[in-house]
Amino acid sequence: MLDKFVSFTKGCYIGQEVLTRLNSQNKLPKIFKRFSIETNYEFENKVFLLNNNSEEECGYITTKILDKNNYNCLGFIKNKFISEDLKFFVKANNQNIFINFY
């Protein structure tokens, strides 16, 4: 996953041991994703992503930009929740608002 961004053959550099260990063990704790939310609701500062199966917290939004009636967002999702069939949502005004990944 990190192969296209990091050289594993270059000599020593800051963080090289940590990156090599994460890559070799394939244990990235979370991934950075781009997604959209179709709503005009004004979200609070810290918005958590919940999964549809258990409503367990599985990530959070770091950046959101309102574009027409959609929020274009960036955020982290815990790696253990990444699955083709899992849906994510945020809670706003006591309703579940589903997100769409790009």
Secondary structure, 3 states (H helix, E strand, C coil): CCCCCCCCCCCCCCCHHHHHHHHHHCCCCEEEEEEEEECCCCCCCCCEEEECCCCCEEEEEEEEEEECCEEEEEEEEEHHHCCCCCCEEEEECCEEEEEEEC
